[in-house]
Amino acid sequence: MVLGAPWEGGSSYLPGTAGGPTRIREALLSPARSLATEAGADLAHEDRCRFLGDLSLANQQHGARSLQTSADEVLKRGGRLLTLGGDHSITVGLVRAFAHHFSKLTLVQIDAHPDLYEQFQGDRWSHACPMARILEEGLVDRLVQVGIRAMTPEQRALADRHAVEVVERTLWQSDGIATLGLRPPLYVSVDLDGLDPAFAPGVSHPEPGGLSTRQTIELLQELPGPIVGADLVELNPLRDPSGLTAVTAGKLVKELAARLLEVGEA
């Protein structure tokens, strides 16, 4: 299942991420491209890959409950869920549901920013804070972060306190990730600013020096399964006039969806 979460109430800088789900679907379903993955799976002929449309998210608390409930309903039926954001604050409600269904959950986060602030600009539910909320609620057994290159001292202190595993830049390639000994079940959260802005410029907080599209795809392909859930967040269509970032996001959605389909229903 592919669900849209057009929420940008956690954004701290530029508006626009609420338009992400629509733009990603447009790029993914464009007649200019197919739904075949690099491994040869054709999602166009996969009945288990269905688009559910967008949730109506009125406010942060309502949104988190709606996301948790929606994810819970899919998981109770034995399905898998891929959610399109929206800003990164949507991940908290989603992971709450997955943590209820899967013990010892590992969260793999691809991101330029660790999102570990206790609060940001007075907001504990900012998109700069979701991983702090997830850790304080004890929702995951491991948090593994790839692509981080904007870690502040405050966030470093929280990362150390919770034993967050921040993957060094020399290990961003998939063969380096293999050395971490990741164990399923895995939930994957992809913030598009984890990629270098040369490959994904259409984000609110571009940070040079990130992952290439190829590195990101290979990382997703090489993660051990099963991957039980995922989200892809922070596309800002207002910053993406060429549509390149949306096309890149659609490509990543295909590869993630294929991984989710490896086990159970999606």
PAMI-795652 format. One record per residue: residue in one letter; chain; x negated, y, z of N, C-alpha, C in turn. Coordinates in steps of 0.2 Angstrom, whole numbers, plus 5000, padded with zeros to 4 digits. Layout:
N
A | A | X | Y | Z | X | Y | Z | X | Y | Z
...
END
This chain:
266
M | A | 4996 | 4994 | 5000 | 5000 | 5000 | 5000 | 4996 | 5006 | 5000
V | A | 4998 | 5011 | 4996 | 4994 | 5018 | 4996 | 4999 | 5023 | 4998
L | A | 4997 | 5026 | 5003 | 5002 | 5031 | 5007 | 4998 | 5038 | 5006
G | A | 5002 | 5043 | 5005 | 5000 | 5050 | 5005 | 5001 | 5054 | 5012
A | A | 4996 | 5057 | 5014 | 4997 | 5061 | 5021 | 4995 | 5068 | 5019
P | A | 5000 | 5072 | 5017 | 4998 | 5079 | 5015 | 4998 | 5084 | 5020
W | A | 4993 | 5083 | 5025 | 4993 | 5087 | 5031 | 4986 | 5091 | 5031
E | A | 4987 | 5097 | 5032 | 4981 | 5101 | 5033 | 4981 | 5106 | 5039
G | A | 4985 | 5104 | 5044 | 4985 | 5108 | 5050 | 4979 | 5108 | 5054
G | A | 4975 | 5103 | 5053 | 4969 | 5102 | 5057 | 4963 | 5106 | 5053
S | A | 4964 | 5109 | 5047 | 4959 | 5112 | 5044 | 4956 | 5118 | 5047
S | A | 4950 | 5119 | 5047 | 4947 | 5125 | 5051 | 4945 | 5131 | 5047
Y | A | 4945 | 5130 | 5040 | 4942 | 5135 | 5036 | 4946 | 5137 | 5030
L | A | 4946 | 5133 | 5025 | 4950 | 5135 | 5019 | 4956 | 5130 | 5018
P | A | 4962 | 5133 | 5016 | 4968 | 5129 | 5015 | 4967 | 5125 | 5009
G | A | 4972 | 5120 | 5008 | 4972 | 5117 | 5001 | 4972 | 5109 | 5001
T | A | 4970 | 5106 | 5007 | 4969 | 5099 | 5007 | 4976 | 5095 | 5007
A | A | 4981 | 5099 | 5009 | 4988 | 5096 | 5008 | 4990 | 5094 | 5001
G | A | 4986 | 5097 | 4996 | 4988 | 5095 | 4989 | 4984 | 5089 | 4987
G | A | 4979 | 5086 | 4991 | 4975 | 5081 | 4990 | 4978 | 5075 | 4987
P | A | 4983 | 5072 | 4991 | 4987 | 5066 | 4989 | 4989 | 5066 | 4981
T | A | 4993 | 5071 | 4980 | 4996 | 5072 | 4973 | 4990 | 5072 | 4968
R | A | 4985 | 5076 | 4969 | 4980 | 5077 | 4964 | 4976 | 5070 | 4963
I | A | 4975 | 5067 | 4969 | 4972 | 5060 | 4968 | 4976 | 5055 | 4964
R | A | 4982 | 5055 | 4965 | 4987 | 5050 | 4961 | 4987 | 5052 | 4954
E | A | 4987 | 5059 | 4953 | 4987 | 5061 | 4946 | 4981 | 5059 | 4942
A | A | 4975 | 5060 | 4945 | 4969 | 5057 | 4942 | 4968 | 5050 | 4942
L | A | 4971 | 5046 | 4947 | 4970 | 5039 | 4947 | 4975 | 5036 | 4941
L | A | 4981 | 5039 | 4940 | 4986 | 5036 | 4936 | 4986 | 5040 | 4929
S | A | 4981 | 5044 | 4928 | 4980 | 5047 | 4921 | 4979 | 5042 | 4916
P | A | 4983 | 5043 | 4910 | 4982 | 5039 | 4904 | 4974 | 5039 | 4901
A | A | 4971 | 5044 | 4904 | 4963 | 5044 | 4902 | 4959 | 5039 | 4905
R | A | 4962 | 5036 | 4910 | 4958 | 5031 | 4914 | 4962 | 5024 | 4915
S | A | 4959 | 5019 | 4916 | 4963 | 5013 | 4918 | 4963 | 5012 | 4925
L | A | 4966 | 5007 | 4928 | 4966 | 5005 | 4935 | 4962 | 4999 | 4936
A | A | 4957 | 4997 | 4931 | 4953 | 4992 | 4932 | 4947 | 4994 | 4936
T | A | 4945 | 4990 | 4941 | 4939 | 4991 | 4945 | 4933 | 4989 | 4942
E | A | 4927 | 4990 | 4945 | 4921 | 4988 | 4942 | 4920 | 4981 | 4942
A | A | 4923 | 4977 | 4947 | 4922 | 4970 | 4947 | 4927 | 4967 | 4942
G | A | 4931 | 4970 | 4939 | 4936 | 4967 | 4934 | 4943 | 4967 | 4937
A | A | 4945 | 4968 | 4943 | 4952 | 4968 | 4945 | 4956 | 4973 | 4942
D | A | 4962 | 4972 | 4940 | 4966 | 4977 | 4936 | 4972 | 4978 | 4941
L | A | 4972 | 4984 | 4945 | 4977 | 4986 | 4949 | 4983 | 4987 | 4946
A | A | 4983 | 4988 | 4939 | 4990 | 4989 | 4936 | 4994 | 4983 | 4936
H | A | 4991 | 4977 | 4936 | 4994 | 4971 | 4936 | 4994 | 4967 | 4943
E | A | 4993 | 4971 | 4948 | 4993 | 4969 | 4955 | 4999 | 4971 | 4959
D | A | 5004 | 4966 | 4960 | 5010 | 4968 | 4963 | 5009 | 4971 | 4970
R | A | 5004 | 4969 | 4973 | 5003 | 4971 | 4980 | 5000 | 4978 | 4981
C | A | 4998 | 4981 | 4976 | 4996 | 4988 | 4976 | 5001 | 4992 | 4974
R | A | 5005 | 4995 | 4979 | 5010 | 5000 | 4978 | 5009 | 5007 | 4981
F | A | 5012 | 5012 | 4977 | 5011 | 5018 | 4980 | 5018 | 5020 | 4983
L | A | 5017 | 5022 | 4990 | 5023 | 5024 | 4994 | 5025 | 5031 | 4994
G | A | 5022 | 5035 | 4990 | 5023 | 5042 | 4991 | 5020 | 5046 | 4997
D | A | 5023 | 5051 | 4999 | 5020 | 5055 | 5004 | 5024 | 5055 | 5010
L | A | 5021 | 5055 | 5016 | 5025 | 5056 | 5022 | 5026 | 5064 | 5023
S | A | 5032 | 5065 | 5027 | 5033 | 5072 | 5028 | 5031 | 5073 | 5035
L | A | 5026 | 5078 | 5036 | 5022 | 5079 | 5042 | 5023 | 5086 | 5044
A | A | 5028 | 5087 | 5049 | 5030 | 5094 | 5051 | 5025 | 5097 | 5056
N | A | 5021 | 5093 | 5060 | 5017 | 5096 | 5065 | 5012 | 5091 | 5067
Q | A | 5007 | 5093 | 5071 | 5001 | 5088 | 5072 | 5004 | 5082 | 5076
Q | A | 5008 | 5083 | 5081 | 5010 | 5077 | 5085 | 5015 | 5073 | 5081
H | A | 5019 | 5076 | 5078 | 5024 | 5072 | 5074 | 5020 | 5069 | 5068
G | A | 5015 | 5072 | 5065 | 5011 | 5069 | 5060 | 5008 | 5062 | 5063
A | A | 5004 | 5063 | 5068 | 5001 | 5057 | 5071 | 5005 | 5052 | 5073
R | A | 5011 | 5053 | 5075 | 5016 | 5048 | 5077 | 5019 | 5045 | 5070
S | A | 5020 | 5049 | 5065 | 5023 | 5046 | 5059 | 5017 | 5042 | 5056
L | A | 5011 | 5044 | 5056 | 5006 | 5040 | 5053 | 5005 | 5033 | 5057
Q | A | 5005 | 5034 | 5063 | 5004 | 5027 | 5067 | 5010 | 5023 | 5066
T | A | 5016 | 5025 | 5066 | 5022 | 5021 | 5064 | 5022 | 5018 | 5057
S | A | 5020 | 5022 | 5052 | 5020 | 5019 | 5046 | 5015 | 5014 | 5045
A | A | 5009 | 5015 | 5048 | 5004 | 5010 | 5047 | 5006 | 5004 | 5051
D | A | 5009 | 5005 | 5057 | 5011 | 4999 | 5061 | 5016 | 4995 | 5057
E | A | 5021 | 4998 | 5053 | 5026 | 4994 | 5050 | 5022 | 4990 | 5044
V | A | 5017 | 4993 | 5041 | 5014 | 4989 | 5035 | 5010 | 4983 | 5038
L | A | 5007 | 4985 | 5044 | 5003 | 4979 | 5047 | 5007 | 4974 | 5050
K | A | 5013 | 4975 | 5052 | 5017 | 4970 | 5055 | 5019 | 4965 | 5050
R | A | 5020 | 4968 | 5044 | 5021 | 4963 | 5038 | 5015 | 4960 | 5035
G | A | 5010 | 4961 | 5038 | 5004 | 4957 | 5035 | 5000 | 4961 | 5030
G | A | 5002 | 4967 | 5029 | 4999 | 4971 | 5023 | 4993 | 4975 | 5025
R | A | 4991 | 4979 | 5020 | 4985 | 4983 | 5021 | 4987 | 4990 | 5019
L | A | 4984 | 4995 | 5022 | 4986 | 5002 | 5020 | 4979 | 5006 | 5018
L | A | 4980 | 5010 | 5013 | 4975 | 5015 | 5011 | 4979 | 5021 | 5011
T | A | 4976 | 5026 | 5015 | 4980 | 5033 | 5016 | 4976 | 5038 | 5013
L | A | 4979 | 5043 | 5009 | 4976 | 5048 | 5006 | 4978 | 5055 | 5009
G | A | 4972 | 5058 | 5011 | 4973 | 5065 | 5015 | 4973 | 5070 | 5010
G | A | 4975 | 5076 | 5012 | 4975 | 5078 | 5019 | 4968 | 5079 | 5022
D | A | 4968 | 5083 | 5028 | 4962 | 5084 | 5031 | 4961 | 5078 | 5036
H | A | 4955 | 5078 | 5039 | 4952 | 5072 | 5042 | 4956 | 5070 | 5049
S | A | 4959 | 5075 | 5051 | 4963 | 5074 | 5058 | 4968 | 5068 | 5057
I | A | 4970 | 5066 | 5051 | 4975 | 5061 | 5050 | 4972 | 5054 | 5052
T | A | 4966 | 5053 | 5053 | 4963 | 5047 | 5055 | 4965 | 5044 | 5062
V | A | 4966 | 5049 | 5066 | 4967 | 5047 | 5073 | 4974 | 5043 | 5074
G | A | 4979 | 5045 | 5071 | 4985 | 5042 | 5071 | 4985 | 5035 | 5068
L | A | 4981 | 5035 | 5062 | 4981 | 5028 | 5058 | 4977 | 5023 | 5062
V | A | 4971 | 5025 | 5065 | 4967 | 5021 | 5069 | 4970 | 5018 | 5075
R | A | 4975 | 5022 | 5078 | 4979 | 5020 | 5084 | 4983 | 5014 | 5082
A | A | 4986 | 5014 | 5076 | 4989 | 5008 | 5074 | 4985 | 5002 | 5072
F | A | 4979 | 5003 | 5069 | 4975 | 4998 | 5067 | 4972 | 4994 | 5074
A | A | 4970 | 4999 | 5078 | 4967 | 4996 | 5085 | 4972 | 4992 | 5088
H | A | 4979 | 4993 | 5088 | 4984 | 4989 | 5091 | 4984 | 4982 | 5088
H | A | 4982 | 4981 | 5081 | 4983 | 4975 | 5078 | 4976 | 4971 | 5077
F | A | 4971 | 4975 | 5078 | 4964 | 4972 | 5077 | 4960 | 4973 | 5083
S | A | 4957 | 4968 | 5086 | 4953 | 4969 | 5092 | 4946 | 4970 | 5089
K | A | 4941 | 4973 | 5093 | 4934 | 4974 | 5091 | 4934 | 4977 | 5084
L | A | 4938 | 4982 | 5083 | 4938 | 4986 | 5076 | 4932 | 4990 | 5075
T | A | 4928 | 4990 | 5069 | 4923 | 4994 | 5068 | 4925 | 4999 | 5063
L | A | 4924 | 5005 | 5064 | 4925 | 5011 | 5060 | 4919 | 5013 | 5056
V | A | 4919 | 5013 | 5050 | 4914 | 5015 | 5046 | 4916 | 5022 | 5043
Q | A | 4912 | 5027 | 5044 | 4914 | 5034 | 5042 | 4909 | 5037 | 5037
I | A | 4911 | 5038 | 5031 | 4907 | 5042 | 5027 | 4909 | 5049 | 5027
D | A | 4904 | 5053 | 5028 | 4905 | 5060 | 5030 | 4899 | 5064 | 5030
A | A | 4899 | 5071 | 5029 | 4894 | 5075 | 5030 | 4893 | 5077 | 5037
H | A | 4899 | 5077 | 5041 | 4900 | 5080 | 5047 | 4902 | 5074 | 5052
P | A | 4900 | 5074 | 5058 | 4901 | 5068 | 5063 | 4908 | 5069 | 5066
D | A | 4911 | 5075 | 5065 | 4918 | 5076 | 5068 | 4919 | 5074 | 5075
L | A | 4914 | 5076 | 5079 | 4913 | 5074 | 5086 | 4914 | 5080 | 5091
Y | A | 4917 | 5085 | 5089 | 4918 | 5091 | 5094 | 4923 | 5089 | 5099
E | A | 4922 | 5091 | 5105 | 4927 | 5090 | 5110 | 4933 | 5094 | 5108
Q | A | 4932 | 5100 | 5106 | 4937 | 5105 | 5103 | 4933 | 5109 | 5098
F | A | 4937 | 5112 | 5093 | 4934 | 5116 | 5088 | 4939 | 5122 | 5087
Q | A | 4936 | 5128 | 5089 | 4940 | 5134 | 5088 | 4947 | 5134 | 5092
G | A | 4946 | 5131 | 5098 | 4951 | 5130 | 5103 | 4956 | 5124 | 5102
D | A | 4955 | 5120 | 5096 | 4959 | 5115 | 5094 | 4956 | 5108 | 5095
R | A | 4959 | 5104 | 5100 | 4956 | 5097 | 5101 | 4958 | 5092 | 5095
W | A | 4963 | 5095 | 5091 | 4965 | 5090 | 5085 | 4963 | 5093 | 5078
S | A | 4958 | 5097 | 5079 | 4955 | 5100 | 5072 | 4952 | 5094 | 5068
H | A | 4951 | 5095 | 5062 | 4948 | 5090 | 5058 | 4940 | 5089 | 5060
A | A | 4938 | 5094 | 5064 | 4931 | 5093 | 5067 | 4931 | 5088 | 5073
C | A | 4937 | 5086 | 5075 | 4937 | 5082 | 5081 | 4940 | 5075 | 5081
P | A | 4942 | 5072 | 5075 | 4945 | 5066 | 5076 | 4941 | 5060 | 5079
M | A | 4935 | 5060 | 5077 | 4931 | 5054 | 5080 | 4930 | 5055 | 5088
A | A | 4930 | 5061 | 5090 | 4930 | 5062 | 5097 | 4936 | 5059 | 5101
R | A | 4942 | 5060 | 5097 | 4948 | 5058 | 5100 | 4948 | 5050 | 5100
I | A | 4946 | 5047 | 5094 | 4946 | 5040 | 5093 | 4941 | 5037 | 5099
L | A | 4936 | 5040 | 5100 | 4931 | 5037 | 5105 | 4934 | 5037 | 5112
E | A | 4937 | 5043 | 5114 | 4939 | 5044 | 5121 | 4945 | 5039 | 5122
E | A | 4949 | 5038 | 5117 | 4955 | 5033 | 5118 | 4952 | 5026 | 5117
G | A | 4946 | 5025 | 5116 | 4944 | 5018 | 5116 | 4947 | 5014 | 5110
L | A | 4948 | 5017 | 5104 | 4951 | 5013 | 5099 | 4947 | 5009 | 5095
V | A | 4940 | 5010 | 5095 | 4936 | 5006 | 5091 | 4930 | 5003 | 5095
D | A | 4927 | 4997 | 5093 | 4922 | 4994 | 5096 | 4915 | 4997 | 5094
R | A | 4915 | 4999 | 5087 | 4909 | 5002 | 5085 | 4911 | 5008 | 5080
L | A | 4907 | 5014 | 5080 | 4908 | 5019 | 5076 | 4901 | 5020 | 5072
V | A | 4902 | 5019 | 5065 | 4896 | 5019 | 5061 | 4897 | 5024 | 5056
Q | A | 4892 | 5029 | 5056 | 4893 | 5035 | 5052 | 4887 | 5035 | 5047
V | A | 4889 | 5036 | 5041 | 4885 | 5037 | 5035 | 4885 | 5043 | 5031
G | A | 4880 | 5047 | 5030 | 4880 | 5053 | 5026 | 4880 | 5059 | 5030
I | A | 4879 | 5058 | 5037 | 4879 | 5064 | 5041 | 4873 | 5068 | 5040
R | A | 4874 | 5075 | 5039 | 4868 | 5079 | 5038 | 4870 | 5086 | 5041
A | A | 4875 | 5086 | 5046 | 4877 | 5093 | 5049 | 4878 | 5092 | 5056
M | A | 4874 | 5088 | 5060 | 4875 | 5086 | 5067 | 4873 | 5092 | 5071
T | A | 4877 | 5094 | 5075 | 4875 | 5100 | 5080 | 4873 | 5096 | 5087
P | A | 4870 | 5100 | 5091 | 4868 | 5097 | 5097 | 4874 | 5095 | 5102
E | A | 4879 | 5099 | 5101 | 4885 | 5097 | 5105 | 4887 | 5090 | 5103
Q | A | 4888 | 5089 | 5096 | 4890 | 5083 | 5094 | 4885 | 5077 | 5095
R | A | 4879 | 5079 | 5095 | 4874 | 5074 | 5096 | 4874 | 5071 | 5103
A | A | 4876 | 5075 | 5108 | 4876 | 5073 | 5115 | 4882 | 5068 | 5115
L | A | 4888 | 5070 | 5112 | 4894 | 5065 | 5112 | 4892 | 5059 | 5109
A | A | 4889 | 5059 | 5103 | 4887 | 5053 | 5099 | 4882 | 5048 | 5104
D | A | 4878 | 5051 | 5107 | 4873 | 5047 | 5112 | 4877 | 5044 | 5117
R | A | 4882 | 5048 | 5120 | 4886 | 5046 | 5126 | 4890 | 5040 | 5124
H | A | 4893 | 5040 | 5118 | 4897 | 5034 | 5116 | 4893 | 5029 | 5111
A | A | 4887 | 5030 | 5111 | 4883 | 5025 | 5107 | 4885 | 5025 | 5100
V | A | 4887 | 5030 | 5097 | 4888 | 5031 | 5090 | 4882 | 5029 | 5085
E | A | 4883 | 5025 | 5080 | 4878 | 5023 | 5076 | 4877 | 5027 | 5070
V | A | 4873 | 5032 | 5070 | 4872 | 5037 | 5064 | 4867 | 5034 | 5060
V | A | 4869 | 5032 | 5054 | 4864 | 5029 | 5049 | 4859 | 5034 | 5046
E | A | 4853 | 5032 | 5047 | 4847 | 5037 | 5045 | 4848 | 5037 | 5037
R | A | 4845 | 5043 | 5034 | 4846 | 5044 | 5027 | 4842 | 5039 | 5023
T | A | 4837 | 5036 | 5026 | 4833 | 5031 | 5022 | 4837 | 5025 | 5021
L | A | 4842 | 5024 | 5025 | 4846 | 5018 | 5024 | 4853 | 5019 | 5021
W | A | 4854 | 5025 | 5018 | 4861 | 5026 | 5015 | 4862 | 5021 | 5009
Q | A | 4857 | 5018 | 5006 | 4858 | 5013 | 5001 | 4862 | 5007 | 5004
S | A | 4865 | 5003 | 5000 | 4869 | 4998 | 5002 | 4864 | 4992 | 5005
D | A | 4858 | 4991 | 5003 | 4854 | 4986 | 5005 | 4852 | 4988 | 5012
G | A | 4851 | 4995 | 5014 | 4850 | 4997 | 5021 | 4856 | 4996 | 5025
I | A | 4862 | 4997 | 5023 | 4868 | 4996 | 5027 | 4868 | 4989 | 5029
A | A | 4866 | 4984 | 5025 | 4866 | 4977 | 5027 | 4862 | 4976 | 5033
T | A | 4857 | 4980 | 5034 | 4853 | 4978 | 5040 | 4857 | 4980 | 5047
L | A | 4862 | 4983 | 5047 | 4866 | 4985 | 5053 | 4870 | 4980 | 5056
G | A | 4871 | 4974 | 5052 | 4874 | 4969 | 5055 | 4882 | 4970 | 5057
L | A | 4885 | 4973 | 5052 | 4892 | 4975 | 5053 | 4896 | 4969 | 5053
R | A | 4901 | 4969 | 5057 | 4905 | 4963 | 5058 | 4913 | 4965 | 5057
P | A | 4917 | 4962 | 5053 | 4924 | 4963 | 5052 | 4927 | 4962 | 5059
P | A | 4933 | 4965 | 5059 | 4937 | 4969 | 5054 | 4934 | 4976 | 5054
L | A | 4934 | 4979 | 5048 | 4932 | 4985 | 5047 | 4938 | 4990 | 5045
Y | A | 4937 | 4996 | 5047 | 4942 | 5002 | 5045 | 4937 | 5007 | 5042
V | A | 4938 | 5009 | 5036 | 4934 | 5014 | 5032 | 4937 | 5020 | 5031
S | A | 4934 | 5026 | 5033 | 4936 | 5032 | 5033 | 4931 | 5036 | 5028
V | A | 4933 | 5039 | 5022 | 4929 | 5042 | 5018 | 4931 | 5049 | 5017
D | A | 4927 | 5054 | 5020 | 4928 | 5061 | 5019 | 4924 | 5063 | 5013
L | A | 4927 | 5066 | 5008 | 4924 | 5067 | 5001 | 4918 | 5072 | 5002
D | A | 4917 | 5076 | 5007 | 4911 | 5080 | 5008 | 4905 | 5076 | 5010
G | A | 4906 | 5069 | 5012 | 4900 | 5065 | 5012 | 4896 | 5064 | 5006
L | A | 4899 | 5065 | 5000 | 4896 | 5065 | 4994 | 4892 | 5072 | 4993
D | A | 4887 | 5072 | 4989 | 4884 | 5078 | 4988 | 4888 | 5082 | 4984
P | A | 4889 | 5089 | 4985 | 4893 | 5093 | 4981 | 4892 | 5093 | 4973
A | A | 4886 | 5090 | 4971 | 4885 | 5089 | 4964 | 4890 | 5084 | 4961
F | A | 4892 | 5080 | 4965 | 4897 | 5074 | 4963 | 4904 | 5076 | 4965
A | A | 4905 | 5079 | 4971 | 4911 | 5081 | 4973 | 4912 | 5088 | 4976
P | A | 4912 | 5093 | 4971 | 4912 | 5100 | 4974 | 4919 | 5102 | 4977
G | A | 4924 | 5099 | 4975 | 4931 | 5101 | 4977 | 4933 | 5099 | 4984
V | A | 4929 | 5102 | 4989 | 4930 | 5101 | 4996 | 4929 | 5108 | 5000
S | A | 4932 | 5108 | 5006 | 4932 | 5114 | 5009 | 4925 | 5116 | 5012
H | A | 4921 | 5111 | 5014 | 4915 | 5112 | 5018 | 4909 | 5108 | 5014
P | A | 4908 | 5110 | 5008 | 4902 | 5106 | 5004 | 4896 | 5107 | 5008
E | A | 4892 | 5101 | 5008 | 4886 | 5101 | 5012 | 4880 | 5098 | 5007
P | A | 4876 | 5102 | 5005 | 4871 | 5099 | 5000 | 4867 | 5093 | 5003
G | A | 4864 | 5088 | 4999 | 4860 | 5083 | 5001 | 4863 | 5077 | 5003
G | A | 4869 | 5076 | 5000 | 4873 | 5070 | 5002 | 4873 | 5064 | 4997
L | A | 4877 | 5059 | 4998 | 4877 | 5053 | 4994 | 4879 | 5054 | 4987
S | A | 4876 | 5050 | 4982 | 4879 | 5051 | 4976 | 4885 | 5047 | 4975
T | A | 4889 | 5048 | 4969 | 4895 | 5043 | 4968 | 4893 | 5036 | 4968
R | A | 4887 | 5034 | 4965 | 4885 | 5028 | 4964 | 4883 | 5025 | 4971
Q | A | 4879 | 5028 | 4975 | 4878 | 5026 | 4982 | 4884 | 5024 | 4986
T | A | 4889 | 5029 | 4985 | 4895 | 5028 | 4989 | 4899 | 5022 | 4986
I | A | 4900 | 5021 | 4980 | 4903 | 5015 | 4977 | 4900 | 5008 | 4979
E | A | 4893 | 5008 | 4979 | 4890 | 5002 | 4981 | 4890 | 5001 | 4988
L | A | 4890 | 5006 | 4992 | 4891 | 5005 | 4999 | 4898 | 5002 | 5000
L | A | 4903 | 5004 | 4997 | 4910 | 5001 | 4998 | 4910 | 4994 | 4996
Q | A | 4907 | 4993 | 4990 | 4907 | 4986 | 4987 | 4903 | 4981 | 4992
E | A | 4898 | 4984 | 4995 | 4894 | 4979 | 4999 | 4896 | 4978 | 5006
L | A | 4900 | 4982 | 5009 | 4903 | 4981 | 5016 | 4905 | 4974 | 5017
P | A | 4904 | 4971 | 5022 | 4907 | 4964 | 5023 | 4914 | 4965 | 5024
G | A | 4918 | 4960 | 5022 | 4925 | 4960 | 5023 | 4927 | 4955 | 5029
P | A | 4933 | 4955 | 5031 | 4939 | 4959 | 5028 | 4939 | 4967 | 5030
I | A | 4940 | 4971 | 5025 | 4942 | 4978 | 5026 | 4949 | 4978 | 5027
V | A | 4951 | 4980 | 5033 | 4958 | 4980 | 5035 | 4962 | 4986 | 5033
G | A | 4959 | 4992 | 5033 | 4962 | 4998 | 5032 | 4957 | 5003 | 5030
A | A | 4960 | 5009 | 5027 | 4955 | 5014 | 5025 | 4959 | 5021 | 5024
D | A | 4955 | 5026 | 5024 | 4958 | 5033 | 5022 | 4953 | 5036 | 5018
L | A | 4955 | 5041 | 5014 | 4951 | 5045 | 5010 | 4954 | 5052 | 5010
V | A | 4950 | 5057 | 5013 | 4952 | 5063 | 5015 | 4948 | 5069 | 5012
E | A | 4951 | 5075 | 5013 | 4947 | 5082 | 5012 | 4946 | 5084 | 5005
L | A | 4950 | 5081 | 5000 | 4950 | 5084 | 4993 | 4954 | 5090 | 4994
N | A | 4951 | 5096 | 4991 | 4954 | 5102 | 4991 | 4955 | 5104 | 4984
P | A | 4961 | 5103 | 4981 | 4962 | 5105 | 4974 | 4960 | 5112 | 4972
L | A | 4961 | 5117 | 4977 | 4960 | 5124 | 4976 | 4952 | 5125 | 4974
R | A | 4948 | 5120 | 4977 | 4941 | 5121 | 4976 | 4938 | 5116 | 4970
D | A | 4943 | 5114 | 4966 | 4941 | 5108 | 4961 | 4944 | 5110 | 4954
P | A | 4943 | 5116 | 4952 | 4946 | 5118 | 4945 | 4945 | 5113 | 4939
S | A | 4939 | 5110 | 4939 | 4937 | 5105 | 4934 | 4941 | 5098 | 4935
G | A | 4943 | 5097 | 4941 | 4946 | 5090 | 4942 | 4941 | 5085 | 4943
L | A | 4934 | 5087 | 4943 | 4929 | 5081 | 4944 | 4930 | 5078 | 4951
T | A | 4931 | 5081 | 4956 | 4932 | 5078 | 4963 | 4938 | 5074 | 4963
A | A | 4943 | 5076 | 4960 | 4949 | 5071 | 4960 | 4948 | 5065 | 4956
V | A | 4944 | 5065 | 4951 | 4943 | 5059 | 4947 | 4938 | 5055 | 4951
T | A | 4933 | 5058 | 4955 | 4929 | 5054 | 4959 | 4933 | 5051 | 4964
A | A | 4938 | 5054 | 4967 | 4942 | 5052 | 4973 | 4946 | 5046 | 4970
G | A | 4949 | 5046 | 4964 | 4953 | 5041 | 4961 | 4948 | 5035 | 4960
K | A | 4942 | 5036 | 4958 | 4938 | 5030 | 4957 | 4936 | 5027 | 4964
L | A | 4935 | 5030 | 4969 | 4934 | 5027 | 4976 | 4940 | 5024 | 4978
V | A | 4946 | 5027 | 4977 | 4952 | 5023 | 4979 | 4953 | 5017 | 4976
K | A | 4951 | 5016 | 4969 | 4952 | 5010 | 4966 | 4947 | 5004 | 4969
E | A | 4941 | 5007 | 4971 | 4937 | 5002 | 4974 | 4939 | 5000 | 4981
L | A | 4941 | 5005 | 4984 | 4944 | 5003 | 4991 | 4950 | 4999 | 4991
A | A | 4954 | 5000 | 4986 | 4960 | 4996 | 4986 | 4959 | 4989 | 4984
A | A | 4954 | 4988 | 4980 | 4952 | 4981 | 4978 | 4949 | 4977 | 4984
R | A | 4945 | 4981 | 4988 | 4942 | 4978 | 4994 | 4948 | 4976 | 4999
L | A | 4953 | 4980 | 5000 | 4959 | 4979 | 5004 | 4963 | 4973 | 5002
L | A | 4963 | 4972 | 4995 | 4967 | 4966 | 4992 | 4963 | 4959 | 4993
E | A | 4957 | 4959 | 4995 | 4953 | 4953 | 4996 | 4957 | 4949 | 5001
V | A | 4960 | 4952 | 5006 | 4963 | 4948 | 5012 | 4970 | 4951 | 5013
G | A | 4975 | 4947 | 5013 | 4982 | 4949 | 5015 | 4985 | 4953 | 5009
E | A | 4990 | 4956 | 5011 | 4994 | 4960 | 5006 | 4992 | 4967 | 5007
A | A | 4992 | 4971 | 5001 | 4991 | 4978 | 5002 | 4996 | 4982 | 4998
END
